[in-house]
Amino acid sequence: MKQKKSSREAPSPPTPLRHRTGLSRRNFLRLAGLAVAAPTILPARVLGVGDRPPPSERITVGIIGFGMQGRPNTEGFLRQPDCQVVAVCDVDTRHLEAGVKLVNEHYGNSDCKGYKDYRELCARADIDAVMVAVPDHWHALVAIEAARQRKDIYGEKPLARTVAEQQAIVRAVQRYGRIWQTGSWQRSVANFHKAAEIVRNGLIGKVTHVEVGLLAGHIDFAGTKDKTAVTAPPPELDYDFWTGPAQLLPYIEARVHRNWRWHYNTGGGQLLDWVGHHCDIAHWGLDFDSTGPIEVEGTGKFPPKDAVWNTCVAYRITLKYPGDITMVIAGGYPDIRLGTKWIGTDGWVWVNRGAFEASNQDWIEMQRLPEELRKIKLPISTDHIRNFLDSVKSRKPTITPVEVAHNSTIPGHLGLISMLVGRKIKWDHKNQRIVDDRAASELLGRTYRTPWRLT
């Protein structure tokens, strides 16, 4: 099962969706031999009713990964009237059948097709965009193939399992001119937007220190923590394909579905699972979407390397940024609260899901920053999937494009590398490399299992 080689042809300009078929509603009816004056004989799914446009004007979406995050993301797309989910892909038959059933029951038809191989789904010329919610070790290969096949992409965070994979995704999305939205949905929530705008507009003065609190330990999402015996994979799961480019380890139920994130072969633990959320917001407030740290030093508490769950259970990372700004990212340390806190010369702001605190009571009471204070206006999104679909149509960047996803996750990757080598590392953001540290630099990527390769 070999990965297809990437094409080197130059990307063609994206075609606006309304012109994809070249058919207006009237022309569609005429060519179908139906009287324009009598549209009532057509089913609603052909014409579109109410706020739902006809098929020729809908964004067609393929779902790749219908596990833990795939279902809610799919439900989000199904709620959009100008979107049509037409395909679902998963290597587990149970997930695949559940996904296809959900889509077909929603639309009241049997049009949604199921796939085991993401490459077959991506090869469909009638699909405009894909939603990717697969384990971290698969992010790069799936995203690059989707970009190569000219699909716009809604991809989950973190951007990828390694820095090298992230860099490859960024290059592919840029090369093929694709729209990218990262599942860092906090940018589409009002209290995070308000907090970032307060900081960006200088209301807390010059920022000197930032605290980013993430989760620690392990969470048994699948209820399989005690299922640590080596067994044969269940017949409904193509375990070899699920493993893909990672090391093929003996099958243990506790480290596959939902809990794959607790083993470094496939995931990055709580650090990389959450850095794309709260560090993303920290960067947004600092105007660091296109920059990164200069120095990174981290310490962590790790289970044994051969443990079924071996990702660090507590960590503390200190980063130095341009402008003499220090950031601390921590999980498992009570002095760093979950969420993001910016500390400046004239005040502070802390934000978390459903929570907001600040040194100024007025900031707490307002829903959004008043217009007269918004000298710097961050883009406003109230629905992350809606923002993605609007960008697919307009070809304008989403609120969390691929470059942002890459830079928001870099602190977590570098922090983990620093922990693993046991020393401070220096990062050259412009050239995307670790400076003068060969052992640390080798951890920016990983070796792929044959026949898979990163192109």
C-alpha positions, 0 to 999 in steps of 0.5 A: 500500500504505497503512498501516491507521489506528489504532483509537481505541477503548478496549482490552478486557480480555485474555481468559485463554487457557484461556477463549479458545474456551470449550471444555474438553477434555471439552466439545471432545470432546462437541461434536465428537461423540466419546465421552469414554471413548475419547480414543485415536481422536484424534491427539495434536495434538488432545488434547495428550500428556504435557506438551503441552496441547490446542490450546485451551490453547496460546498461538498465535504468529505469526512476523514476520521469519525472517532472522538472529534470526528462526530461533533465536527461532522455534526457541525458541518451538517448544521450548515445549509450551504454544505453537503457531506457526501463521504466518510472515511475511517479504517474502523468499520464501526466508526465508518458505518456510524458516520455514514448512517449519521449523514444519510439519516440527516439528509434522508437519503443514502447518498453518502459513501463510505471509504477505508482509504483516505486517498480514494476519498480525496481523489473524488473530483466532486468534493470541495473540502475535507474535515480531518480528525485522525490521530496526530501521527496521520495528520501530515499524510492526510493533509498533504494528500488532500491539498495535492488533490485541491481540497480545502481543509478543516484540520484538527490541532495540533497541526501534526505530530512533529515539527517537520510534518507541520512544515510539510503541511504548511508547504503543501497548503501554500503550494496548492493554494488551499484554504485551511482552518485549524480546530483551534475554535477558541478564536471563535468565542467572544471572551477569548476574542475580547481578551486578545483585543485588550492585550493587542490594543495596549490596555495592559501596557507592555506585556512582560510575562505570559502564563499558559496553563494546560492539562496534565496527566492522562484521561481515560477517554475510552474507558480502556485504561486497564485493557493493557494486554497484547491481543489480536486487533479486532476484525473491524479495525485495519490496525496496520493501516491505522498505525500507518507511518508510525512504528507497528507496535503490538496491538493493545486496546488501551493505546488505540481509539481515543487514548492513542494521544497518551503514547508518543508513537501516535500522540503528544500527550496533554502538552501537544493536545492543548498547546494548540488551544491556549498557546494559540490564544496567547500568541493571538494577543501578543501578535505572534501569529507569525513569529516564535520563541528564541529560547526554550527550556523545559522539564517534565515528569515521564512514565517509563518509555515502555509504559502503555501510556508514556507521555509526560504527566507534568511539565513546565516550559519557559520560553523567551520571545522577541521584545523581552517577553517571557512565557511559561507553559505548564501542566500539573503545576498549581501556580499556573492556572488553566487558560491564558494570562497576559501580564503587562506594565499597566494590568493583566488579563486571564481567560479560559473557557467560560471564564474571564478575569482582569485587573480592570473591572470594566473589562470584565463587564463588557461583552466586547471591546468598545469600538473606540478602543479597537484601534487594532481590530482582530477578525470576528468569528462566532462559528468556527465551521461557518468561518471555514465555509465562508473562506472556502467561498471567498478564498480569504484566510480563515481565523486560524490558517495553517501558518498560525496553527504551525506557530501556535504549536511550535512552543509545545514541540520545542518544549518537549524536545528540550525535556527529552534532551535535558537542556535549553535549546535555541530556535531560529524562527526565520530558518525554522531550525534548532541552533547548534544542537544536532541531537535536538534537531534530530527530534524535529522529525521522525522516521516513517515506517515503510512504505509510507513517506513524507513528501 
